[in-house]
Amino acid sequence: MSVATEKPGEETRSILAPTGNRVRVFEEQRGKEEMRKKSGEKPKKVASKSPAEAAATAFARCNISADSSSDSSSSSSSSSRGSNVKSGKSMGSRRIKNSNGVVKAAKVVPAGVEALTLSPAVPLIVKRCDWITPNSEQLYTSFHDEEWGVPVHDDIKLFELLVFSQALAELSWPVILSKRSIFRKFFNDFDPTSVANIDDERLLSMRVHGSTLLSEPKLRAIVDNAKQLQKIQQEFGSFNNYCWRFVNHKPIKSGFRYARQVPAKTPKSELISKDLIQRGFRCVGPTVVYSFMQVAGLVNDHLVTCFRYNECSHCPAKDPRPQLDKREEAPPRDAVEEKCTSDNSCPESKPST
């Protein structure tokens, strides 16, 4: 192993590990400059950069130094902020270099400000009754969401739903709903008085695309039922009062969880059917009556998993009591006649103008 010895008169040279001897490098550069001066050669000029390139380079160097100084502070806070929070380093300026070599700076987020990444909104899935599927027609789905099972207290609307329940023996709900405007046109918006006055000639002329809307027995039954409904209105004040008295003026909540549990008829529908038949109604069997009870809201047969179950259960209840109970009791006919004969205040005795 040789030992390096220092010669007298030589300068000491410090060895800087693997990077080499810096003193030697400086001496070599100094020697080259002296040789250029003696030979008269001009030193090579370094190509100057354009102002834009110089500014971009200076901007990049500043950002690099700023990023390196914020590494220690950002690394400690980024672990506690979660996956959706960016650290101070990641929110610093980002440089994007395009194909032309131009450096562009991205948006800079100030230190200490947290940027949260918002996930896209996921649409909520509405749970309906099992017989409403993604392949169901939109008209049928809207009917389920807006009308089916909602308590009805209007006589004209109740008569319309009774007719539709009778038509279910020949047509399906989607077909009936698609022809709803035709039904209303043929039956004068289901006004019982107008329907009761439909004659046979007009009844048999109700055709759609060359065929009758319903079979002839069904059409005749609708006209006859309108006549019997008028008698019920005279006896109970309204068809609404007649129907709702069977359920004690309050919808029945079935509370079924599965579609297979929903019956086709119930003892209550058999009772109503029997009473209607005794009053002269036709084509109102227990199955037809139960369909009418379902659609008119006398019974809430929405499945408990359906979003409409609670909505129909909490519908604002209208006072279904007979209107005669709210009004003052009418005086007997004899008393009216005596009053008319005693004074001239009776409207009937006044001459028409």
JOHU-V644925 format. One record per residue. RES is the residue in one small letter. PHI is phi in whole degrees, -180 to 180 (none if undefined). OMEGA is omega in radians with two decimals (* if undefined). D_CENTER is the distance of its C-alpha to the mean C-alpha in Angstrom with 2 decimals. Layout:
res->{RES	RES}
phi->{PHI	PHI}
omega->{OMEGA	OMEGA}
d_center->{D_CENTER	D_CENTER}
//
This chain:
res->{m	s	v	a	t	e	k	p	g	e	e	t	r	s	i	l	a	p	t	g	n	r	v	r	v	f	e	e	q	r	g	k	e	e	m	r	k	k	s	g	e	k	p	k	k	v	a	s	k	s	p	a	e	a	a	a	t	a	f	a	r	c	n	i	s	a	d	s	s	s	d	s	s	s	s	s	s	s	s	s	r	g	s	n	v	k	s	g	k	s	m	g	s	r	r	i	k	n	s	n	g	v	v	k	a	a	k	v	v	p	a	g	v	e	a	l	t	l	s	p	a	v	p	l	i	v	k	r	c	d	w	i	t	p	n	s	e	q	l	y	t	s	f	h	d	e	e	w	g	v	p	v	h	d	d	i	k	l	f	e	l	l	v	f	s	q	a	l	a	e	l	s	w	p	v	i	l	s	k	r	s	i	f	r	k	f	f	n	d	f	d	p	t	s	v	a	n	i	d	d	e	r	l	l	s	m	r	v	h	g	s	t	l	l	s	e	p	k	l	r	a	i	v	d	n	a	k	q	l	q	k	i	q	q	e	f	g	s	f	n	n	y	c	w	r	f	v	n	h	k	p	i	k	s	g	f	r	y	a	r	q	v	p	a	k	t	p	k	s	e	l	i	s	k	d	l	i	q	r	g	f	r	c	v	g	p	t	v	v	y	s	f	m	q	v	a	g	l	v	n	d	h	l	v	t	c	f	r	y	n	e	c	s	h	c	p	a	k	d	p	r	p	q	l	d	k	r	e	e	a	p	p	r	d	a	v	e	e	k	c	t	s	d	n	s	c	p	e	s	k	p	s	t}
phi->{none	-83	-110	-76	-115	-92	-88	-66	92	-90	-77	-74	-119	-84	-89	-106	52	-73	-77	96	-101	-70	-62	-62	-63	-63	-64	-66	-63	-66	-67	-66	-64	-65	-65	-66	-63	-67	-80	81	-79	-87	-67	-70	-87	-79	-58	-76	-87	-68	-57	-65	-66	-64	-66	-65	-66	-64	-64	-66	-65	-65	-68	-64	-66	-69	-64	-66	-75	-94	-62	-66	-74	-77	-66	-74	-89	-70	-69	-90	-89	90	-75	-89	-109	-90	-77	-60	-67	-71	-92	-73	-70	-113	-106	-118	-107	-88	-68	-85	85	-87	-91	-114	-95	-81	-64	-103	-96	-60	-67	92	-98	-96	-106	-98	-91	-89	-78	-62	-66	-98	-64	-76	-89	-87	-89	-117	-62	-65	-81	-101	-113	-60	-90	-68	-67	-62	-64	-70	-64	-65	-63	-65	-77	-118	-122	-64	91	-82	-58	-114	-130	-102	-63	-66	-66	-64	-66	-62	-69	-67	-65	-64	-66	-68	-71	-63	-69	-120	-128	-96	-59	-59	-69	-62	-67	-69	-106	-61	-64	-70	-58	-66	-69	-69	-105	52	58	62	-75	-55	-66	-69	-66	-65	-94	-72	-89	-64	-63	-70	-62	-79	-87	-77	-127	-127	57	85	-124	-67	-61	-137	-65	-61	-59	-67	-65	-67	-66	-65	-66	-64	-67	-64	-68	-72	-66	-63	-66	-65	-62	-70	-81	-108	89	-166	-68	-61	-63	-65	-69	-76	-70	-72	-114	60	59	-149	-60	-86	-98	-76	74	-80	-101	-123	-65	-68	-83	-73	-82	-87	-157	-136	-57	-67	-67	-66	-67	-66	-60	-63	-69	-64	-64	-64	-89	101	-73	-124	56	-129	-72	-58	-68	-63	-66	-69	-62	-65	-63	-67	-74	-87	84	-66	-136	-96	-101	-64	-64	-66	-84	-84	-68	-85	-62	-70	-65	-72	-72	-109	-63	-61	-80	-88	-74	-88	-67	-57	-67	-66	-71	-83	-83	-68	-63	-68	-71	-60	-64	-64	-65	-65	-65	-63	-67	-67	-75	-77	-138	-99	-85	-69	-59	-69	-83	-78	-70	-74	-98}
omega->{-3.11	3.14	-3.12	3.12	3.13	3.08	3.13	3.14	3.13	3.11	3.11	-3.13	-3.13	3.11	-3.10	3.02	-3.04	-3.08	3.09	-3.07	-3.14	3.14	3.12	-3.13	3.14	3.12	3.12	3.12	3.14	3.12	3.13	3.12	3.12	3.11	3.13	3.13	3.13	-3.10	3.12	3.11	3.10	3.13	-3.14	3.11	3.09	-3.11	-3.14	3.14	3.09	3.13	-3.13	3.14	3.14	3.13	3.14	3.14	3.12	3.12	-3.14	-3.14	3.13	-3.14	3.13	3.14	3.13	3.12	-3.10	3.14	-3.12	-3.11	-3.03	-3.10	-3.09	-3.09	-3.13	-3.10	-3.06	-3.11	-3.11	-3.09	3.07	-3.07	-3.06	-3.09	-3.13	3.14	-3.14	3.13	-3.10	-3.14	3.06	-3.10	3.09	-3.11	-3.14	-3.12	-3.11	-3.06	-3.13	3.13	3.14	-3.11	3.12	3.14	3.10	-3.11	-3.11	3.08	-3.11	-3.14	3.13	3.12	-3.10	3.10	-3.12	3.08	-3.11	3.10	3.14	-3.12	3.13	-3.12	3.13	3.12	-3.13	3.14	3.12	3.07	-3.01	-3.12	3.00	-3.07	3.07	3.14	3.13	3.12	-3.09	3.13	3.13	3.10	3.11	3.10	3.09	-3.05	-2.98	-2.99	-3.00	3.11	3.11	-3.13	-3.11	-3.12	3.12	-3.06	-3.13	3.12	3.11	3.12	3.09	-3.13	3.07	3.09	3.12	3.11	3.05	-3.12	3.13	3.08	-3.11	-3.08	3.08	-3.13	3.12	3.13	3.13	-3.13	3.09	3.12	-3.07	3.14	3.11	3.08	-3.10	3.12	-3.10	-3.06	3.02	3.13	3.03	2.99	-3.06	-3.14	3.14	-3.13	-3.14	-3.12	3.12	-3.13	-3.07	-3.10	3.11	-3.12	-3.11	3.11	3.13	-3.08	3.08	-3.11	3.05	-3.14	-3.12	-3.12	3.04	3.10	-3.09	3.09	3.12	3.14	3.12	3.12	3.13	3.13	3.14	3.14	3.09	3.11	3.13	3.12	3.09	3.10	3.10	3.11	3.12	-3.09	-3.04	-3.12	3.10	3.06	3.09	3.13	-3.14	-3.06	-3.00	3.11	3.11	3.14	3.11	3.07	-3.14	-3.11	3.07	3.10	-3.09	3.14	3.10	3.12	-3.09	-3.10	-3.13	3.13	-3.09	-3.08	3.06	3.10	-3.13	3.07	3.11	3.12	3.08	3.11	3.13	3.13	3.14	-3.14	3.12	3.14	3.10	3.12	3.06	3.10	3.14	3.12	3.13	3.09	-3.12	3.12	3.10	-3.12	-3.13	3.04	3.09	3.12	-3.14	-3.04	-3.13	3.07	3.05	3.06	3.13	-3.12	2.96	3.09	-3.10	3.09	-3.13	-3.11	-3.12	-3.10	-3.13	-3.14	3.12	3.13	-3.10	3.06	3.12	-3.07	3.04	-3.13	-3.04	-3.10	-3.13	-3.12	3.14	3.13	-3.10	-3.10	3.06	-3.10	-3.08	3.13	3.13	-3.11	-3.13	3.13	3.11	-3.12	3.13	3.14	-3.14	3.14	-3.11	3.10	-3.09	-3.12	-3.12	-3.13	-3.08	-3.10	-3.13	3.12	3.12	-3.12	*}
d_center->{88.45	89.57	89.47	88.70	91.42	91.36	94.09	95.72	94.61	91.14	87.99	85.78	82.52	79.57	77.66	73.82	72.64	71.11	70.35	73.94	76.56	75.27	78.81	79.93	77.07	78.00	81.69	80.84	78.83	81.71	84.16	82.19	82.09	85.87	86.45	84.37	86.43	89.67	88.66	87.19	83.78	80.79	77.84	74.76	72.08	68.52	66.23	64.49	60.71	59.00	57.67	54.04	54.72	56.64	53.87	51.29	53.63	54.26	50.52	49.89	52.80	51.50	48.06	49.65	51.74	48.79	46.67	49.60	50.17	46.56	46.39	47.75	45.51	42.25	42.89	43.21	39.96	37.76	37.99	36.57	33.64	31.68	30.36	27.91	30.77	33.36	36.99	39.28	40.98	37.88	36.76	40.16	40.96	40.46	42.84	41.88	44.76	44.22	46.52	48.88	49.58	48.05	46.56	43.35	42.11	38.42	36.70	38.50	36.66	39.06	40.30	38.62	35.20	32.51	29.91	26.71	24.76	21.00	19.07	16.19	12.68	11.41	7.76	7.20	8.09	7.31	10.92	12.23	15.88	18.03	18.92	15.49	15.65	14.14	17.10	16.46	16.57	13.61	15.74	16.27	12.69	11.96	15.25	14.35	11.18	13.17	16.87	18.13	19.67	19.44	23.06	24.85	28.08	29.00	31.90	30.92	27.37	28.95	31.48	28.92	27.06	30.49	31.37	28.21	29.02	32.51	31.30	29.47	32.98	33.14	29.63	26.21	23.09	21.65	25.10	25.46	22.19	23.25	26.57	25.40	26.84	30.07	30.37	30.01	32.56	35.06	34.87	34.86	31.38	32.55	35.00	37.33	40.40	39.82	38.96	42.11	44.22	43.16	46.36	46.95	47.43	44.06	42.45	43.78	42.85	39.12	38.53	35.72	36.99	40.34	39.19	38.56	35.05	36.05	39.35	42.17	42.35	38.66	39.15	42.28	40.63	37.92	40.72	42.74	39.84	39.27	42.93	42.69	39.56	41.67	44.21	41.60	40.53	44.17	44.69	41.58	40.58	37.30	35.64	32.96	35.70	37.11	33.93	32.70	36.16	35.89	33.15	34.79	32.25	29.54	26.79	27.71	25.35	25.99	24.16	24.19	22.72	23.48	23.39	27.14	27.79	26.62	29.92	30.89	32.98	34.15	37.36	35.65	34.67	38.23	39.62	37.65	38.54	42.18	42.28	40.70	43.18	46.00	44.97	45.17	41.58	41.32	38.85	37.21	37.70	36.03	33.30	32.50	32.58	30.24	27.64	28.14	27.75	24.42	22.83	24.54	23.40	26.96	25.75	22.40	22.21	18.62	19.12	19.07	16.66	14.04	11.54	13.12	16.57	16.75	15.07	17.69	20.34	20.01	19.87	22.61	25.70	27.90	31.61	32.45	36.16	38.49	38.94	42.69	42.46	41.18	43.79	47.45	49.38	51.13	54.92	57.07	58.22	61.87	61.23	59.54	62.54	65.00	63.23	63.28	66.98	67.79	66.25	64.90	61.41	59.84	57.40	58.75	62.33	61.50	62.28	59.43	59.31}
//
